Amino acid sequence: MKNIKEAEAEGGINKQNIRYYEKMGLLHPDRNTINGYRKYSEEDIRRLKFIYLF
């Protein structure tokens, strides 16, 4: 699992766009129940790359 900074670097997409995709329902990262931080799986990263292409 990766945090948003790592997902941003690996996916080549800035964090504002990642959050926008989440808000639009295109992405569903897990959240840490203690601090609310988003955690992105490898599937989430693949989805980010796919969304970015289109």
PyMOL Python script that loads the backbone (N, CA, C, O; Angstrom):
from pymol import cmd

cmd.read_pdbstr("""\
ATOM      1  N   MET A   1       0.840  -1.175   0.000  1.00  0.00           N
ATOM      2  CA  MET A   1       0.000   0.000   0.000  1.00  0.00           C
ATOM      3  C   MET A   1       0.889   1.244   0.000  1.00  0.00           C
ATOM      4  O   MET A   1       1.926   1.289   0.662  1.00  0.00           O
ATOM      5  N   LYS A   2       0.463   2.229  -0.744  1.00  0.00           N
ATOM      6  CA  LYS A   2       1.247   3.451  -0.902  1.00  0.00           C
ATOM      7  C   LYS A   2       0.442   4.659  -0.417  1.00  0.00           C
ATOM      8  O   LYS A   2      -0.786   4.670  -0.488  1.00  0.00           O
ATOM      9  N   ASN A   3       1.148   5.662   0.070  1.00  0.00           N
ATOM     10  CA  ASN A   3       0.463   6.892   0.439  1.00  0.00           C
ATOM     11  C   ASN A   3       0.268   7.748  -0.817  1.00  0.00           C
ATOM     12  O   ASN A   3       0.705   7.357  -1.899  1.00  0.00           O
ATOM     13  N   ILE A   4      -0.373   8.890  -0.688  1.00  0.00           N
ATOM     14  CA  ILE A   4      -0.707   9.694  -1.866  1.00  0.00           C
ATOM     15  C   ILE A   4       0.546  10.223  -2.569  1.00  0.00           C
ATOM     16  O   ILE A   4       0.558  10.352  -3.793  1.00  0.00           O
ATOM     17  N   LYS A   5       1.584  10.527  -1.815  1.00  0.00           N
ATOM     18  CA  LYS A   5       2.822  11.019  -2.421  1.00  0.00           C
ATOM     19  C   LYS A   5       3.472   9.941  -3.284  1.00  0.00           C
ATOM     20  O   LYS A   5       3.956  10.225  -4.379  1.00  0.00           O
ATOM     21  N   GLU A   6       3.481   8.714  -2.792  1.00  0.00           N
ATOM     22  CA  GLU A   6       4.041   7.602  -3.557  1.00  0.00           C
ATOM     23  C   GLU A   6       3.175   7.286  -4.778  1.00  0.00           C
ATOM     24  O   GLU A   6       3.698   6.991  -5.853  1.00  0.00           O
ATOM     25  N   ALA A   7       1.854   7.347  -4.613  1.00  0.00           N
ATOM     26  CA  ALA A   7       0.937   7.113  -5.737  1.00  0.00           C
ATOM     27  C   ALA A   7       1.111   8.190  -6.797  1.00  0.00           C
ATOM     28  O   ALA A   7       1.066   7.910  -7.995  1.00  0.00           O
ATOM     29  N   GLU A   8       1.309   9.419  -6.348  1.00  0.00           N
ATOM     30  CA  GLU A   8       1.539  10.545  -7.256  1.00  0.00           C
ATOM     31  C   GLU A   8       2.800  10.307  -8.090  1.00  0.00           C
ATOM     32  O   GLU A   8       2.791  10.512  -9.304  1.00  0.00           O
ATOM     33  N   ALA A   9       3.872   9.879  -7.444  1.00  0.00           N
ATOM     34  CA  ALA A   9       5.139   9.646  -8.139  1.00  0.00           C
ATOM     35  C   ALA A   9       5.044   8.461  -9.097  1.00  0.00           C
ATOM     36  O   ALA A   9       5.516   8.537 -10.231  1.00  0.00           O
ATOM     37  N   GLU A  10       4.443   7.383  -8.646  1.00  0.00           N
ATOM     38  CA  GLU A  10       4.371   6.183  -9.481  1.00  0.00           C
ATOM     39  C   GLU A  10       3.370   6.334 -10.623  1.00  0.00           C
ATOM     40  O   GLU A  10       3.608   5.847 -11.729  1.00  0.00           O
ATOM     41  N   GLY A  11       2.261   7.001 -10.359  1.00  0.00           N
ATOM     42  CA  GLY A  11       1.235   7.154 -11.388  1.00  0.00           C
ATOM     43  C   GLY A  11       1.481   8.307 -12.336  1.00  0.00           C
ATOM     44  O   GLY A  11       0.891   8.362 -13.415  1.00  0.00           O
ATOM     45  N   GLY A  12       2.351   9.232 -11.944  1.00  0.00           N
ATOM     46  CA  GLY A  12       2.628  10.387 -12.794  1.00  0.00           C
ATOM     47  C   GLY A  12       1.490  11.394 -12.817  1.00  0.00           C
ATOM     48  O   GLY A  12       1.352  12.161 -13.770  1.00  0.00           O
ATOM     49  N   ILE A  13       0.675  11.393 -11.767  1.00  0.00           N
ATOM     50  CA  ILE A  13      -0.500  12.263 -11.686  1.00  0.00           C
ATOM     51  C   ILE A  13      -0.414  13.038 -10.376  1.00  0.00           C
ATOM     52  O   ILE A  13      -0.065  12.468  -9.342  1.00  0.00           O
ATOM     53  N   ASN A  14      -0.727  14.332 -10.409  1.00  0.00           N
ATOM     54  CA  ASN A  14      -0.596  15.109  -9.176  1.00  0.00           C
ATOM     55  C   ASN A  14      -1.714  14.776  -8.184  1.00  0.00           C
ATOM     56  O   ASN A  14      -2.768  14.263  -8.560  1.00  0.00           O
ATOM     57  N   LYS A  15      -1.457  15.080  -6.907  1.00  0.00           N
ATOM     58  CA  LYS A  15      -2.386  14.663  -5.857  1.00  0.00           C
ATOM     59  C   LYS A  15      -3.746  15.337  -5.944  1.00  0.00           C
ATOM     60  O   LYS A  15      -4.744  14.769  -5.500  1.00  0.00           O
ATOM     61  N   GLN A  16      -3.803  16.538  -6.508  1.00  0.00           N
ATOM     62  CA  GLN A  16      -5.101  17.186  -6.674  1.00  0.00           C
ATOM     63  C   GLN A  16      -5.980  16.383  -7.632  1.00  0.00           C
ATOM     64  O   GLN A  16      -7.177  16.217  -7.394  1.00  0.00           O
ATOM     65  N   ASN A  17      -5.383  15.889  -8.708  1.00  0.00           N
ATOM     66  CA  ASN A  17      -6.145  15.066  -9.652  1.00  0.00           C
ATOM     67  C   ASN A  17      -6.539  13.735  -9.030  1.00  0.00           C
ATOM     68  O   ASN A  17      -7.646  13.247  -9.259  1.00  0.00           O
ATOM     69  N   ILE A  18      -5.654  13.151  -8.253  1.00  0.00           N
ATOM     70  CA  ILE A  18      -5.971  11.890  -7.584  1.00  0.00           C
ATOM     71  C   ILE A  18      -7.180  12.085  -6.671  1.00  0.00           C
ATOM     72  O   ILE A  18      -8.098  11.265  -6.671  1.00  0.00           O
ATOM     73  N   ARG A  19      -7.182  13.149  -5.907  1.00  0.00           N
ATOM     74  CA  ARG A  19      -8.314  13.425  -5.009  1.00  0.00           C
ATOM     75  C   ARG A  19      -9.589  13.709  -5.797  1.00  0.00           C
ATOM     76  O   ARG A  19     -10.680  13.321  -5.379  1.00  0.00           O
ATOM     77  N   TYR A  20      -9.452  14.383  -6.934  1.00  0.00           N
ATOM     78  CA  TYR A  20     -10.608  14.648  -7.793  1.00  0.00           C
ATOM     79  C   TYR A  20     -11.198  13.333  -8.308  1.00  0.00           C
ATOM     80  O   TYR A  20     -12.415  13.151  -8.285  1.00  0.00           O
ATOM     81  N   TYR A  21     -10.350  12.424  -8.768  1.00  0.00           N
ATOM     82  CA  TYR A  21     -10.827  11.125  -9.253  1.00  0.00           C
ATOM     83  C   TYR A  21     -11.542  10.365  -8.141  1.00  0.00           C
ATOM     84  O   TYR A  21     -12.535   9.679  -8.386  1.00  0.00           O
ATOM     85  N   GLU A  22     -11.037  10.490  -6.933  1.00  0.00           N
ATOM     86  CA  GLU A  22     -11.694   9.848  -5.796  1.00  0.00           C
ATOM     87  C   GLU A  22     -13.068  10.483  -5.553  1.00  0.00           C
ATOM     88  O   GLU A  22     -14.055   9.779  -5.336  1.00  0.00           O
ATOM     89  N   LYS A  23     -13.120  11.796  -5.592  1.00  0.00           N
ATOM     90  CA  LYS A  23     -14.385  12.510  -5.380  1.00  0.00           C
ATOM     91  C   LYS A  23     -15.423  12.144  -6.440  1.00  0.00           C
ATOM     92  O   LYS A  23     -16.616  12.071  -6.147  1.00  0.00           O
ATOM     93  N   MET A  24     -14.962  11.913  -7.676  1.00  0.00           N
ATOM     94  CA  MET A  24     -15.864  11.557  -8.773  1.00  0.00           C
ATOM     95  C   MET A  24     -16.276  10.080  -8.729  1.00  0.00           C
ATOM     96  O   MET A  24     -17.101   9.641  -9.529  1.00  0.00           O
ATOM     97  N   GLY A  25     -15.706   9.323  -7.802  1.00  0.00           N
ATOM     98  CA  GLY A  25     -16.061   7.921  -7.651  1.00  0.00           C
ATOM     99  C   GLY A  25     -15.285   6.979  -8.551  1.00  0.00           C
ATOM    100  O   GLY A  25     -15.647   5.810  -8.684  1.00  0.00           O
ATOM    101  N   LEU A  26     -14.217   7.473  -9.173  1.00  0.00           N
ATOM    102  CA  LEU A  26     -13.418   6.640 -10.067  1.00  0.00           C
ATOM    103  C   LEU A  26     -12.352   5.842  -9.332  1.00  0.00           C
ATOM    104  O   LEU A  26     -11.785   4.896  -9.879  1.00  0.00           O
ATOM    105  N   LEU A  27     -12.090   6.222  -8.114  1.00  0.00           N
ATOM    106  CA  LEU A  27     -11.013   5.612  -7.338  1.00  0.00           C
ATOM    107  C   LEU A  27     -11.494   5.445  -5.902  1.00  0.00           C
ATOM    108  O   LEU A  27     -12.156   6.330  -5.362  1.00  0.00           O
ATOM    109  N   HIS A  28     -11.164   4.313  -5.283  1.00  0.00           N
ATOM    110  CA  HIS A  28     -11.633   4.032  -3.924  1.00  0.00           C
ATOM    111  C   HIS A  28     -10.490   3.508  -3.052  1.00  0.00           C
ATOM    112  O   HIS A  28     -10.440   2.316  -2.750  1.00  0.00           O
ATOM    113  N   PRO A  29      -9.571   4.394  -2.646  1.00  0.00           N
ATOM    114  CA  PRO A  29      -8.461   3.925  -1.810  1.00  0.00           C
ATOM    115  C   PRO A  29      -8.946   3.578  -0.402  1.00  0.00           C
ATOM    116  O   PRO A  29      -9.960   4.096   0.067  1.00  0.00           O
ATOM    117  N   ASP A  30      -8.208   2.698   0.256  1.00  0.00           N
ATOM    118  CA  ASP A  30      -8.484   2.400   1.660  1.00  0.00           C
ATOM    119  C   ASP A  30      -8.079   3.608   2.487  1.00  0.00           C
ATOM    120  O   ASP A  30      -7.239   4.408   2.076  1.00  0.00           O
ATOM    121  N   ARG A  31      -8.688   3.725   3.658  1.00  0.00           N
ATOM    122  CA  ARG A  31      -8.330   4.822   4.563  1.00  0.00           C
ATOM    123  C   ARG A  31      -7.898   4.250   5.904  1.00  0.00           C
ATOM    124  O   ARG A  31      -8.467   3.279   6.401  1.00  0.00           O
ATOM    125  N   ASN A  32      -6.887   4.873   6.469  1.00  0.00           N
ATOM    126  CA  ASN A  32      -6.428   4.516   7.800  1.00  0.00           C
ATOM    127  C   ASN A  32      -7.492   5.000   8.785  1.00  0.00           C
ATOM    128  O   ASN A  32      -7.849   6.178   8.777  1.00  0.00           O
ATOM    129  N   THR A  33      -7.996   4.113   9.621  1.00  0.00           N
ATOM    130  CA  THR A  33      -9.072   4.490  10.542  1.00  0.00           C
ATOM    131  C   THR A  33      -8.603   5.428  11.647  1.00  0.00           C
ATOM    132  O   THR A  33      -9.413   6.140  12.238  1.00  0.00           O
ATOM    133  N   ILE A  34      -7.323   5.435  11.927  1.00  0.00           N
ATOM    134  CA  ILE A  34      -6.801   6.287  12.994  1.00  0.00           C
ATOM    135  C   ILE A  34      -6.616   7.723  12.522  1.00  0.00           C
ATOM    136  O   ILE A  34      -7.070   8.657  13.183  1.00  0.00           O
ATOM    137  N   ASN A  35      -5.948   7.907  11.374  1.00  0.00           N
ATOM    138  CA  ASN A  35      -5.636   9.267  10.931  1.00  0.00           C
ATOM    139  C   ASN A  35      -6.335   9.673   9.634  1.00  0.00           C
ATOM    140  O   ASN A  35      -6.219  10.826   9.218  1.00  0.00           O
ATOM    141  N   GLY A  36      -7.056   8.756   8.984  1.00  0.00           N
ATOM    142  CA  GLY A  36      -7.797   9.093   7.768  1.00  0.00           C
ATOM    143  C   GLY A  36      -6.962   9.178   6.504  1.00  0.00           C
ATOM    144  O   GLY A  36      -7.480   9.529   5.444  1.00  0.00           O
ATOM    145  N   TYR A  37      -5.673   8.861   6.599  1.00  0.00           N
ATOM    146  CA  TYR A  37      -4.819   8.921   5.412  1.00  0.00           C
ATOM    147  C   TYR A  37      -5.261   7.886   4.387  1.00  0.00           C
ATOM    148  O   TYR A  37      -5.697   6.791   4.742  1.00  0.00           O
ATOM    149  N   ARG A  38      -5.143   8.243   3.121  1.00  0.00           N
ATOM    150  CA  ARG A  38      -5.479   7.327   2.039  1.00  0.00           C
ATOM    151  C   ARG A  38      -4.316   6.369   1.812  1.00  0.00           C
ATOM    152  O   ARG A  38      -3.151   6.747   1.936  1.00  0.00           O
ATOM    153  N   LYS A  39      -4.646   5.124   1.477  1.00  0.00           N
ATOM    154  CA  LYS A  39      -3.650   4.115   1.133  1.00  0.00           C
ATOM    155  C   LYS A  39      -4.050   3.516  -0.202  1.00  0.00           C
ATOM    156  O   LYS A  39      -5.163   3.014  -0.359  1.00  0.00           O
ATOM    157  N   TYR A  40      -3.138   3.571  -1.162  1.00  0.00           N
ATOM    158  CA  TYR A  40      -3.414   3.136  -2.528  1.00  0.00           C
ATOM    159  C   TYR A  40      -2.769   1.787  -2.800  1.00  0.00           C
ATOM    160  O   TYR A  40      -1.575   1.594  -2.566  1.00  0.00           O
ATOM    161  N   SER A  41      -3.574   0.859  -3.298  1.00  0.00           N
ATOM    162  CA  SER A  41      -3.082  -0.476  -3.653  1.00  0.00           C
ATOM    163  C   SER A  41      -2.483  -0.439  -5.056  1.00  0.00           C
ATOM    164  O   SER A  41      -2.576   0.567  -5.759  1.00  0.00           O
ATOM    165  N   GLU A  42      -1.872  -1.544  -5.448  1.00  0.00           N
ATOM    166  CA  GLU A  42      -1.336  -1.643  -6.810  1.00  0.00           C
ATOM    167  C   GLU A  42      -2.468  -1.520  -7.833  1.00  0.00           C
ATOM    168  O   GLU A  42      -2.279  -0.939  -8.902  1.00  0.00           O
ATOM    169  N   GLU A  43      -3.637  -2.063  -7.508  1.00  0.00           N
ATOM    170  CA  GLU A  43      -4.800  -1.942  -8.400  1.00  0.00           C
ATOM    171  C   GLU A  43      -5.215  -0.479  -8.534  1.00  0.00           C
ATOM    172  O   GLU A  43      -5.567  -0.038  -9.628  1.00  0.00           O
ATOM    173  N   ASP A  44      -5.180   0.277  -7.440  1.00  0.00           N
ATOM    174  CA  ASP A  44      -5.490   1.713  -7.493  1.00  0.00           C
ATOM    175  C   ASP A  44      -4.506   2.442  -8.403  1.00  0.00           C
ATOM    176  O   ASP A  44      -4.906   3.320  -9.168  1.00  0.00           O
ATOM    177  N   ILE A  45      -3.233   2.090  -8.330  1.00  0.00           N
ATOM    178  CA  ILE A  45      -2.205   2.725  -9.164  1.00  0.00           C
ATOM    179  C   ILE A  45      -2.453   2.405 -10.634  1.00  0.00           C
ATOM    180  O   ILE A  45      -2.349   3.282 -11.492  1.00  0.00           O
ATOM    181  N   ARG A  46      -2.782   1.143 -10.920  1.00  0.00           N
ATOM    182  CA  ARG A  46      -3.101   0.769 -12.312  1.00  0.00           C
ATOM    183  C   ARG A  46      -4.310   1.545 -12.817  1.00  0.00           C
ATOM    184  O   ARG A  46      -4.327   1.999 -13.961  1.00  0.00           O
ATOM    185  N   ARG A  47      -5.315   1.697 -11.973  1.00  0.00           N
ATOM    186  CA  ARG A  47      -6.515   2.441 -12.351  1.00  0.00           C
ATOM    187  C   ARG A  47      -6.174   3.913 -12.615  1.00  0.00           C
ATOM    188  O   ARG A  47      -6.690   4.506 -13.562  1.00  0.00           O
ATOM    189  N   LEU A  48      -5.316   4.498 -11.791  1.00  0.00           N
ATOM    190  CA  LEU A  48      -4.878   5.883 -12.004  1.00  0.00           C
ATOM    191  C   LEU A  48      -4.237   6.050 -13.374  1.00  0.00           C
ATOM    192  O   LEU A  48      -4.538   6.992 -14.107  1.00  0.00           O
ATOM    193  N   LYS A  49      -3.357   5.128 -13.702  1.00  0.00           N
ATOM    194  CA  LYS A  49      -2.679   5.198 -14.998  1.00  0.00           C
ATOM    195  C   LYS A  49      -3.678   5.060 -16.139  1.00  0.00           C
ATOM    196  O   LYS A  49      -3.556   5.746 -17.153  1.00  0.00           O
ATOM    197  N   PHE A  50      -4.660   4.183 -15.985  1.00  0.00           N
ATOM    198  CA  PHE A  50      -5.683   3.983 -17.013  1.00  0.00           C
ATOM    199  C   PHE A  50      -6.529   5.248 -17.176  1.00  0.00           C
ATOM    200  O   PHE A  50      -6.772   5.690 -18.299  1.00  0.00           O
ATOM    201  N   ILE A  51      -6.975   5.827 -16.069  1.00  0.00           N
ATOM    202  CA  ILE A  51      -7.781   7.052 -16.106  1.00  0.00           C
ATOM    203  C   ILE A  51      -7.001   8.167 -16.784  1.00  0.00           C
ATOM    204  O   ILE A  51      -7.550   8.913 -17.595  1.00  0.00           O
ATOM    205  N   TYR A  52      -5.723   8.278 -16.453  1.00  0.00           N
ATOM    206  CA  TYR A  52      -4.881   9.339 -17.008  1.00  0.00           C
ATOM    207  C   TYR A  52      -4.749   9.227 -18.522  1.00  0.00           C
ATOM    208  O   TYR A  52      -4.664  10.240 -19.217  1.00  0.00           O
ATOM    209  N   LEU A  53      -4.733   7.991 -19.039  1.00  0.00           N
ATOM    210  CA  LEU A  53      -4.613   7.791 -20.484  1.00  0.00           C
ATOM    211  C   LEU A  53      -5.841   8.282 -21.238  1.00  0.00           C
ATOM    212  O   LEU A  53      -5.734   8.698 -22.392  1.00  0.00           O
ATOM    213  N   PHE A  54      -7.003   8.238 -20.601  1.00  0.00           N
ATOM    214  CA  PHE A  54      -8.238   8.629 -21.268  1.00  0.00           C
ATOM    215  C   PHE A  54      -8.756   9.859 -20.632  1.00  0.00           C
ATOM    216  O   PHE A  54      -9.799  10.372 -21.038  1.00  0.00           O
TER     217      PHE A  54
END
""", "prot")
cmd.dss("prot")
cmd.show_as("cartoon", "prot")
cmd.util.cbc("prot")
cmd.orient("prot")
